[in-house]
Amino acid sequence: MDMKKETRANLNHKDTQYAAEKSKAAMKEAISGNPEEARAHMKEGVEQFQHKGKDFAEQQKHFFADELNHFGEALHRASADLEKHKDTNASWVEDVAGRLDQFANYIDHNPTDKIMNDSADFARHHPYLTAGALVAAGVAVSRFLRSGTDRDRDNRTV
């Protein structure tokens, strides 16, 4: 198991143990007739999970931004290659690469809460565009998954 997965597995195990301990403490307090202490234990456990969730979201956000940057770099190289061959699509590809760079920068340099709020605002103001994007993403994912199963099936019959 690689280092990141091992660390993540250990953190998840520790978080689960912590939550279990807080839940047990809350149950003991509730049974003994002390609801305020029970609420305090539950609140502490929930806050711990929220904090860990935000930390994980921040890590994933930076990973996603880094991947977008790699894709943007590839588009910039493709645009330069198209430009060398006097292809008229070079400026369009360069524009897409620039927008992707801006989006990656936005993802990398803004807090997760702001990104979530901005996404919700966008969805409220552009519901049809959001629905269309979700449908397109669903189709892309299903094709990706189906192509993997088709390839597996083809490999088994050979």
MIRO-238421 format. One record per residue (C-alpha): residue in one letter; x, y, z. Coordinates in steps of 0.5 Angstrom, whole numbers, padded with zeros to 4 digits, always signed. Example, Ala and Ser with C-alpha at 12.3 -4.5 7.8 and 13.67 -1.06 7.14 Angstrom:
BEGIN
a+0025-0009+0016/s+0027-0002+0014/
END
This chain:
BEGIN
m+0000+0000+0000/d+0003+0007-0002/m+0004+0012+0004/k-0002+0017+0002/k-0007+0011+0002/e-0004+0008+0009/t-0004+0015+0012/r-0011+0016+0010/a-0013+0009+0012/n-0010+0010+0019/l-0013+0017+0020/n-0020+0014+0018/h-0019+0009+0023/k-0017+0014+0029/d-0023+0018+0027/t-0027+0012+0027/q-0025+0010+0034/y-0025+0018+0036/a-0033+0018+0034/a-0034+0011+0037/e-0031+0014+0044/k-0035+0020+0044/s-0042+0016+0042/k-0040+0011+0048/a-0039+0017+0052/a-0045+0021+0050/m-0050+0014+0051/k-0047+0014+0058/e-0049+0021+0060/a-0056+0020+0056/i-0057+0014+0060/s-0055+0017+0067/g-0059+0023+0066/n-0054+0028+0064/p-0057+0030+0057/e-0052+0037+0057/e-0046+0032+0058/a-0049+0028+0052/r-0050+0034+0048/a-0043+0036+0049/h-0040+0029+0047/m-0044+0029+0041/k-0042+0036+0039/e-0035+0035+0040/g-0035+0028+0036/v-0039+0032+0030/e-0034+0038+0030/q-0028+0033+0030/f-0031+0030+0024/q-0033+0037+0020/h-0026+0039+0021/k-0023+0032+0018/g-0028+0033+0013/k-0025+0040+0011/d-0018+0038+0011/f-0019+0032+0007/a-0023+0037+0002/e-0018+0042+0002/q-0013+0036+0000/q-0017+0034-0006/k-0018+0041-0008/h-0011+0042-0009/f-0010+0035-0012/f-0015+0037-0017/a-0012+0044-0019/d-0006+0041-0020/e-0009+0036-0025/l-0012+0042-0028/n-0006+0045-0029/h-0003+0039-0032/f-0008+0039-0037/g-0008+0046-0038/e+0000+0045-0040/a-0002+0040-0045/l-0007+0045-0048/h-0002+0050-0049/r+0003+0045-0052/a-0002+0043-0057/s-0004+0050-0058/a+0003+0052-0060/d+0004+0046-0064/l-0003+0048-0068/e+0000+0055-0069/k+0007+0052-0072/h+0002+0048-0077/k-0002+0055-0078/d-0008+0051-0076/t-0014+0056-0075/n-0016+0052-0068/a-0010+0054-0065/s-0013+0061-0062/w-0019+0057-0059/v-0015+0052-0056/e-0010+0057-0053/d-0017+0061-0050/v-0019+0054-0047/a-0012+0053-0044/g-0012+0060-0041/r-0019+0059-0038/l-0017+0052-0035/d-0011+0056-0032/q-0016+0061-0029/f-0021+0056-0026/a-0015+0052-0023/n-0012+0058-0020/y-0019+0059-0017/i-0020+0052-0014/d-0013+0052-0011/h-0013+0059-0008/n-0020+0060-0005/p-0023+0056+0001/t-0027+0050+0000/d-0033+0054+0003/k-0033+0059-0002/i-0032+0054-0008/m-0038+0051-0005/n-0042+0057-0004/d-0040+0060-0011/s-0042+0053-0014/a-0049+0053-0011/d-0050+0060-0013/f-0048+0058-0020/a-0053+0053-0020/r-0059+0057-0017/h-0058+0062-0023/h-0056+0057-0028/p-0061+0051-0027/y-0061+0049-0034/l-0054+0049-0035/t-0052+0046-0029/a-0057+0040-0031/g-0054+0040-0038/a-0047+0039-0035/l-0049+0034-0030/v-0053+0030-0035/a-0046+0030-0040/a-0042+0028-0034/g-0046+0022-0033/v-0046+0020-0040/a-0039+0021-0040/v-0038+0017-0034/s-0043+0011-0036/r-0039+0011-0043/f-0032+0011-0039/l-0035+0005-0034/r-0038+0001-0040/s-0032+0002-0044/g-0028-0002-0039/t-0033-0007-0038/d-0033-0008-0046/r-0026-0009-0046/d-0026-0014-0040/r-0031-0018-0044/d-0027-0018-0050/n-0020-0020-0046/r-0024-0026-0043/t-0027-0028-0050/v-0020-0028-0053/
END
